[in-house]
Amino acid sequence: MGFCENVVDDVLVSCQRCCCLCHKFCGTRIELHHIKPKSKSGSDTFENCIPLCFDCHAEVGHYNPEHPKGRKFSEAELKKIRDNWYANVKELNQPVSANSSHQVQNVRGNNNVVAGGDVTIKTERVVKKTVVTTDPGGKHISNETARKIQELATEYIDLNIAAGKAAKTAGAKIWASLKKEFAVTSYKEIAISDSEKAIAWLYAQIAMQRPKLRRTNTEKWKQSFYKPIYARSNELGLSKEQLYQVAEIKLGLKKPLKSLKDLTQKNLEKLHHIMIAEVKKANS
């Protein structure tokens, strides 16, 4: 017996049908994973559940303790990853103010003092704080576009990590550059009319990072294509086998493809661009 209907509903609402690991939107192609396995008395509760896409679900469950290689996802790690994503989703879906795009809060202090018959009057200090509220799908980018921006920013950061740079530095750089490019204080304030432009800009930043990685680490350069290729394949609803068939046809391969690792550098990069074009065509 698996998770009950109420738990399933609560989990899918909390994650907005996005994978807690790679953050891509899954729609119906989503799995509910037991953080503590049922074989180890794991319960069918909300607390013991993490929603994952097909690829990440396979990755989390793939570790073989009898032949240890790499690092296994711990239960505590999965819970923190899930809780962080739930918090991001909650923030992303904060209700919009019906009256204004800016909210002014007044903080007042009354420090008048009476002592020994003398009256000291201190002027009232007024501090104005401007709280920016967004209008997802109206004036500003939709929640779906915001998630895509997060996904591409993560891809940019991963490339820099693979090239030996600090994640914190790369993250600060891409977010600061994005806000500067579109003259906003938060990426959520990007105008809805600039949605496609923002996505294209991020793709360009990612493309500029890959040659640097290729010069320093060819193997990691190849690995940097796997995740985005599979992610776009999932967006199109393709299984791995169907993706490989597309690659065989589009690249004119003479032998059946069994893994992306079997592709040459040239064909791997070409397939990456093919998948970007296919997703763009499907969404147009």
C-alpha positions in Angstrom: 0.0 0.0 0.0 1.4 3.4 -1.0 0.7 7.0 0.0 -3.0 7.8 0.6 -4.9 10.2 -1.6 -4.7 13.1 0.9 -1.0 12.8 1.3 -0.5 12.6 -2.5 -2.6 15.8 -2.9 -0.7 17.7 -0.2 2.7 16.7 -1.7 1.8 17.6 -5.3 0.4 21.0 -4.2 3.5 21.7 -2.1 5.9 21.0 -5.0 3.7 22.3 -7.8 4.4 19.0 -9.6 8.1 19.9 -9.8 11.0 17.6 -9.0 12.6 18.5 -5.6 16.1 17.7 -6.9 16.3 19.2 -10.5 13.4 21.5 -10.1 11.9 20.9 -13.5 8.2 20.8 -14.0 7.0 17.1 -14.4 3.3 17.3 -14.9 2.0 13.7 -14.7 5.5 12.3 -15.1 6.3 12.5 -11.3 7.1 9.9 -8.7 6.5 10.0 -4.9 9.6 8.5 -3.3 9.8 7.1 0.3 12.7 8.9 2.0 13.0 6.1 4.5 12.3 2.9 2.4 9.3 0.8 3.3 11.6 -2.2 3.6 13.1 -0.3 6.6 9.7 0.4 8.1 9.3 3.7 6.3 5.8 5.2 6.7 3.4 6.4 4.0 3.3 9.9 5.5 3.8 13.4 4.1 7.0 13.8 6.2 8.5 10.6 4.6 7.7 11.6 1.0 9.7 13.5 -1.6 8.4 14.1 -5.2 10.9 13.4 -7.9 11.1 13.2 -11.7 11.6 9.9 -13.4 15.4 10.4 -13.8 16.1 11.7 -10.3 13.9 9.0 -8.8 16.0 6.4 -10.6 19.2 8.2 -9.5 18.2 8.3 -5.8 17.2 4.6 -5.8 20.2 3.5 -7.9 22.9 3.3 -5.1 24.1 -0.2 -4.4 25.6 -0.5 -0.9 27.2 -3.8 -1.8 29.2 -2.1 -4.5 29.7 1.4 -3.1 30.7 4.1 -5.5 30.0 7.8 -5.1 27.9 9.1 -2.2 24.4 7.9 -1.3 21.6 10.4 -0.7 20.9 10.3 3.0 17.4 10.6 4.5 18.3 13.9 6.3 19.7 15.3 3.0 16.6 14.4 1.0 14.4 16.0 3.7 16.4 19.3 3.6 16.3 19.4 -0.2 12.6 18.8 -0.2 11.8 21.4 2.5 14.0 24.0 0.7 12.1 23.4 -2.5 8.7 23.6 -0.8 9.8 26.9 0.8 10.8 28.2 -2.7 7.4 27.2 -4.1 5.6 28.9 -1.3 7.5 32.1 -1.8 7.0 32.0 -5.5 3.2 31.7 -5.0 2.7 34.5 -2.5 -0.6 36.3 -3.1 -0.3 39.6 -5.0 -1.5 42.9 -3.6 -4.8 43.9 -5.3 -4.2 47.7 -4.9 -0.6 48.4 -5.7 2.7 47.0 -6.9 4.4 48.8 -4.0 3.4 48.7 -0.4 4.7 51.5 2.1 5.1 50.6 5.7 5.6 53.4 8.4 7.6 52.6 11.5 7.1 55.2 14.1 8.9 55.8 17.4 7.6 58.1 20.2 10.5 58.9 22.4 9.3 62.0 24.3 10.8 62.1 27.8 9.6 63.9 30.9 12.2 64.0 33.8 12.7 66.4 36.7 10.2 68.9 35.4 12.0 69.3 32.1 10.4 68.1 29.0 12.6 66.8 26.2 10.7 66.4 22.9 12.3 64.2 20.3 11.0 64.4 16.8 9.1 61.4 15.5 11.2 59.3 13.3 9.5 57.8 10.3 11.2 55.0 8.4 9.7 54.1 5.1 10.3 50.6 3.7 9.3 49.8 0.2 8.1 46.2 -0.2 7.9 45.2 -3.9 5.1 42.8 -4.8 4.9 41.0 -8.0 2.1 40.1 -10.4 3.0 36.6 -11.8 1.5 36.1 -15.3 0.1 39.6 -15.3 2.6 42.5 -15.3 5.6 40.2 -14.4 6.9 36.8 -15.6 4.7 33.8 -14.9 5.6 31.2 -12.2 6.5 28.7 -14.9 9.0 31.2 -16.4 10.4 31.9 -13.0 11.0 28.2 -12.5 12.7 28.0 -15.9 15.0 30.9 -14.9 15.9 29.1 -11.7 16.6 25.9 -13.6 18.9 27.7 -16.1 20.7 29.6 -13.3 21.4 26.3 -11.6 22.8 24.9 -14.9 25.1 28.0 -15.2 26.3 27.5 -11.6 26.9 23.7 -12.2 29.1 24.5 -15.2 31.2 26.9 -13.1 31.5 24.3 -10.3 32.7 21.7 -12.9 35.3 24.3 -14.0 36.6 24.6 -10.4 34.9 27.8 -9.4 32.9 28.4 -6.2 29.2 27.9 -6.3 28.5 31.0 -4.2 30.6 33.2 -6.5 29.0 31.8 -9.7 25.5 32.2 -8.2 26.0 35.8 -7.1 27.4 36.6 -10.5 24.5 35.2 -12.6 21.8 36.6 -10.4 23.4 40.1 -10.2 24.0 40.1 -14.0 20.4 39.0 -14.7 18.9 41.8 -12.5 21.2 44.3 -14.1 20.4 43.2 -17.6 16.6 43.8 -17.0 17.0 46.7 -14.5 15.1 44.9 -11.7 15.7 44.3 -8.0 14.4 40.7 -8.2 14.2 38.3 -11.2 10.5 37.9 -10.3 10.0 41.6 -11.4 11.1 40.9 -15.0 8.3 42.1 -17.3 6.1 39.4 -18.8 7.0 40.9 -22.3 10.6 40.0 -21.6 10.0 36.4 -20.7 11.5 34.9 -23.8 14.3 37.4 -23.8 15.3 36.5 -20.3 15.4 32.8 -21.1 17.4 33.4 -24.3 19.8 35.6 -22.3 20.4 32.8 -19.8 21.0 30.3 -22.6 23.6 32.7 -24.0 25.4 32.9 -20.6 25.5 29.1 -20.3 26.8 28.8 -23.9 29.6 31.2 -23.0 30.7 29.1 -20.1 31.0 25.8 -21.9 34.1 26.6 -24.0 36.0 27.5 -20.8 35.1 24.1 -19.3 36.0 22.3 -22.5 39.5 23.7 -22.4 40.1 22.6 -18.8 38.1 19.3 -18.5 36.8 17.6 -21.6 35.0 14.8 -19.7 33.1 17.3 -17.4 32.3 19.4 -20.5 30.6 16.3 -22.0 28.8 15.6 -18.7 27.5 19.2 -18.6 25.2 18.3 -21.6 23.6 15.2 -20.2 21.3 16.8 -17.6 19.9 19.5 -19.9 19.4 17.1 -22.8 17.4 14.7 -20.5 15.5 17.6 -19.0 14.3 18.8 -22.4 13.5 15.2 -23.4 11.3 15.0 -20.4 9.6 18.3 -21.3 8.7 16.7 -24.6 7.4 13.5 -22.8 10.1 11.3 -24.3 11.5 8.2 -22.7 15.2 7.5 -22.9 14.7 5.0 -25.7 12.7 7.6 -27.7 15.3 10.2 -27.1 18.0 7.8 -28.4 15.8 7.2 -31.5 15.6 10.9 -32.1 19.4 11.2 -31.8 19.9 8.3 -34.2 17.6 9.9 -36.8 18.7 13.6 -36.4 22.4 12.8 -36.2 22.3 10.1 -38.9 24.0 7.5 -36.6 24.8 4.2 -38.2 24.6 2.2 -35.0 21.8 2.1 -32.3 22.5 4.5 -29.5 22.6 3.0 -26.0 23.9 6.0 -24.0 24.7 9.7 -24.5 28.2 8.8 -23.4 28.7 7.0 -26.7 28.3 10.2 -28.7 31.2 12.2 -30.0 31.8 15.7 -28.6 30.5 17.2 -31.9 27.3 15.0 -31.9 26.6 15.6 -28.2 26.7 19.4 -28.7 24.6 19.1 -31.8 22.0 17.0 -30.0 21.9 19.6 -27.2 21.0 22.3 -29.8 18.4 20.0 -31.5 16.6 19.4 -28.2 16.5 23.2 -27.4 15.0 23.7 -30.9 12.4 20.9 -30.4 11.3 22.3 -27.0 11.0 25.8 -28.5 9.0 24.5 -31.4 6.7 22.5 -29.1 6.0 25.6 -27.0 5.4 28.0 -29.9 
